[in-house]
């Protein structure tokens, strides 16, 4: 043990030694923001965007192309987080193609409300495959840093990346307005002499553009956030620039950039990748012979083949994306032998099988999305995300999926990946969107037709003296509603479906008891029928001496109302789909109950639809019928009040009541 009088000396020596050792090691410098981020964050606060969850202070991208088609991309973004919900803006995501792109730099900074700066480097980003559960493999990867939980109100988030790319895809969309207000937006594209950077303005972006022969620039400032309105026209709310990089004639072959002057060039380019893959082998021919052995005509054969390919498992395997590999399907024999494929693979298999019975077909590319659309004056392969089939229609065949193509004649549109939509029908998500047929004769885009809904619900009801109601429902759906009902039943267990059915029926009366239910699915006609027998206790409500009130329709058919436009009014048109809904109630009364009054008739007619409620009674039987029809329409913002009036009247009609009198 050290003597007591020497302990102070030892302490001083230890401190001195510590100072000597630490002095020899550099002190880590505190993180600082790069100049571009510091300039963006130094912008003064103003009334602009003050109510938004977050503000995008800077959105900048620079691209530089070489004559061989290689490019370097540098992007920078800065966000000011203003509310808790704005933390979702503090997510950095840099997408790249594995094997073709090289991430050269990746950094981020988070400035906390107290001024502390946290710096994040490439090692802090997670590298994940950009795919879903249906993708077996994809070269598309994303480097992600999620700081949404750490970005408190008052924080600033900045990030940047540089990627060297060998991708031959030479078209892009530059969005100048989005969900957050944007203070400053800049895009710069540098190209070799003789190249061009044509742009198409979509939805009227407020930008300044220039091109001096070598450098394209696009700038915008103080862009407010987009007001998201329900039932707006698809693809018409986001202003953006659609850009293409076109190599000079001398560099076109060398660069091999995938860029096009017109839609025919797109159709030919992708057809060359697709058509050779749609060839049958002996195994495919044998399977077709088996499938069609009992078919009486060509239409039945097509139907059998389509049903078979629908049942082939969906799985995506994306390779050679940078060279356009995402556009080329596997060979039909490969898809058949492995019993899986993505949209273009299943289309190749279907086309190969149809060729075995002498039926011609074409691959068709389209955009399957609830928000994005294909733009007519922007020829690019980037605007498509789905591949389906156009079958040359046999003589005499007519169906909702039949289209008259201006260059190729009558085609039956069929999606072999949609397992719930039978041949002859299309999915509503494609309504009024553009498609491109992959054929050298195809000169441009065409639009899918608008598909309608039809639903008829018949209520056969018997009221008992105790106020309970015995109900038989026969609910028949056609068109898109049949597809939805079929998919809903397919995805659920029978017990889960029955629970959802019980919940739906209880919205009209409570409590109820289901005695029996069954479904009938007519696949070929795309008709779905649901029958339910149930009993509702206390359905009739006492509303005065000897008076009873009952709802005309045991289940309220319409719970939807368009949102209020607010003090500023609606900004975008309101889209209405074609439909026909019928609710037909027959109510039989007990001996001790008489009709006191029937619902008042309702008749409304607008340019886009009608509402008709009629009722009558004869003896102990009452019948009330509600018919609502709508046409495919785009209602101008200034006429939005007409839409509100229509749906209010529809709601009122659906809640019609019958007044009954009970004998003393």
C-alpha positions, 0 to 999 in steps of 0.5 A, a space after each residue: 500500500 502506498 504511504 499516505 503522504 505520497 498519494 497526492 504526488 501520485 495523483 498529480 503524476 497520473 493526471 500529467 501522464 493522461 494529458 501527455 497521452 491525450 495530447 498525442 491523439 487528435 481530438 475528433 472534430 465536430 460534424 459540420 454541414 457541407 456548404 450546399 446544405 448550410 446554404 439551404 438551412 440558412 434560408 429564413 423562415 416565412 409564411 410559405 409552407 408554415 402549416 406543412 409537416 415538413 418543407 423540402 428546402 432543396 431538391 437538386 440533381 446533377 447528371 453527366 453523360 459520356 459519349 459511351 453512354 455511361 453517366 454519373 448522378 449526384 443528388 442532394 436533398 434538405 428537409 426542415 421537419 416542422 411537425 411529428 408527422 414530418 419525420 417521414 421525410 428524414 429517410 434517405 433512399 438511393 436506388 441503384 442497379 447491382 452490377 451496373 452501378 457503383 455508389 461512390 458517395 453516400 452521406 447524411 446529416 441530422 441537425 437536432 433542434 438544439 443545434 447538435 449535428 449528427 453525421 452518417 456515412 455509407 456504413 450507416 446505410 442499409 443495403 436491401 434488395 428492392 423487391 417484394 414477396 413475389 420477387 425471387 431475385 432483383 438486381 435493383 437495390 436501394 441504400 436506405 437510412 431511416 431517421 424518421 423517429 429521430 427527426 423531431 420537430 425543429 430538426 433538419 435532415 440533409 443527404 446526398 449520394 453519387 452513383 456512377 451508372 452504366 445503365 442504358 436507360 436514358 429517360 427520367 421524370 423530374 417532379 417539381 411539386 409533391 406532398 411537401 412544399 419545395 423552396 428550391 428545385 434544380 436539375 442539371 444534365 450535361 451531355 456531349 456536344 451534338 446530343 439533345 435533352 428534349 423535355 415534355 411538361 406534364 401538368 403545367 410545372 412552373 419551371 425555368 428551362 434552358 439548354 445551351 447545347 451542352 448543359 440542360 438546366 431546370 429551376 423552380 422555387 417556392 412550389 406549394 404542396 399538392 392538395 390531394 383530393 379523392 377521385 381526382 383524374 389519375 396522373 393529373 395532379 403532380 406537375 413534372 418534367 418528362 425528359 429524354 437524353 438523345 445521343 448524336 447520330 455519331 454516338 447513338 450506336 456507341 452509347 446504346 442509350 435506350 431512348 426513342 423519338 416516337 411510340 412506334 420505335 418503342 413498340 418495335 424495340 420491345 417486340 424484338 425482345 418479346 416475340 422470340 421468347 413466345 415460341 412453343 416446344 413439344 411439351 407446350 404443344 402436348 399440354 395444349 392438346 390436352 387442355 383443348 381435347 374436349 373443347 368444341 370451338 376456338 373460343 372454348 380453347 382460348 378460354 381453357 388456355 387462358 385459365 391454365 396460364 392464370 394458374 401458373 405461379 407468379 414470381 419475378 426474376 429480374 436480371 440485366 436491368 441496365 441493358 433493358 433486361 427488365 423488358 425481356 421475358 424468359 423463353 416460354 419453355 422455361 416458364 412452362 417447365 418451372 411453372 412460374 414467371 412474371 407478367 411478361 413471362 406469363 404473356 410469352 407462355 400464353 402467346 406460345 400456347 395460343 399459337 398451337 391452336 392457330 390464334 395470333 396474339 401480341 404482347 401489350 405493355 401498360 401502366 398498372 397503377 392507381 396514380 401514374 399514367 402513360 403520357 401520350 407525347 412522351 415515348 419511353 419504356 419507363 412509363 410502363 410497369 406491366 405486360 399483358 396480352 392482346 389476342 386477335 379476336 376470333 370472328 363473332 366474339 364480343 365481350 367487354 375486353 374487346 378493343 378496336 385497335 386502329 392499326 391491328 383491328 379487334 383485340 381481346 385484352 387479357 391479363 394472365 397474371 390476374 387470377 380473379 378476372 376471367 377471359 373477356 373482362 379487364 381490371 378496373 385499374 386499367 380503365 381509360 389508361 393508355 397501352 402500347 401493342 408490341 408490333 411493328 405495325 403499331 404507330 401509337 398508344 390506344 386507350 382501354 375502355 371504361 368498365 362498369 359495375 353492376 350490383 343488384 340486391 334483392 331483399 325478401 323480408 317477412 316482419 313478425 308481430 314481435 318486431 323481428 325480421 326474417 330476411 333472404 338476401 340475393 346479392 348479384 354482382 357483375 363486372 368489376 364488383 364480381 371480380 372484387 367479391 371473388 378475390 375477397 372470398 378467395 383471400 379469406 378463410 370461410 370463417 373469416 368471410 362469414 365474420 365480415 358478412 356478419 359485420 356488414 349485415 349488422 350495419 343495418 340492424 343489430 343483433 342478427 343471426 345468420 342461418 345459412 349463406 352460400 356463394 355461386 361464382 359463374 366464372 365464364 360470365 363473371 357473375 358472383 351471387 351471394 345468398 344469405 338467410 338471417 334474422 334481425 331482432 327488434 328490427 321494427 322500432 316503436 315511434 309512437 302509440 301503435 306506430 312502428 318504423 322500419 327501414 326499407 332496406 335492411 342493409 344500407 347500401 351506400 355509406 360513401 359521401 364525397 369529402 367537403 371541398 372546404 373554403 377554397 373549393 375543389 381544385 381538380 375535376 371529380 371522376 365518376 365511374 360507370 355503374 348501376 346499383 339496384 336495391 329491391 325490397 319486398 316486405 310481407 307484414 303480419 296480420 296485425 300490422 298495416 301500412 301507415 305511410 310509404 317513403 316519399 318518392 325521390 327522382 334526381 337526374 344529373 348529367 352524370 347519373 340518376 337516383 330513383 326511389 319508388 314504392 307501392 303496397 298491395 294488401 300485406 305486401 310492400 315493395 320499395 325499389 332504389 335504382 342508382 346509375 352513374 355514367 363515366 364522367 369528369 365533373 369540373 371543379 366548379 360543378 362539384 356541388 352537383 356531385 355533393 347534391 347527387 350523393 346526398 340524395 342517394 344517401 337519403 334514398 338509401 335510408 328510406 323508412 316505412 311507417 306501420 300501424 299495429 292493430 290495437 
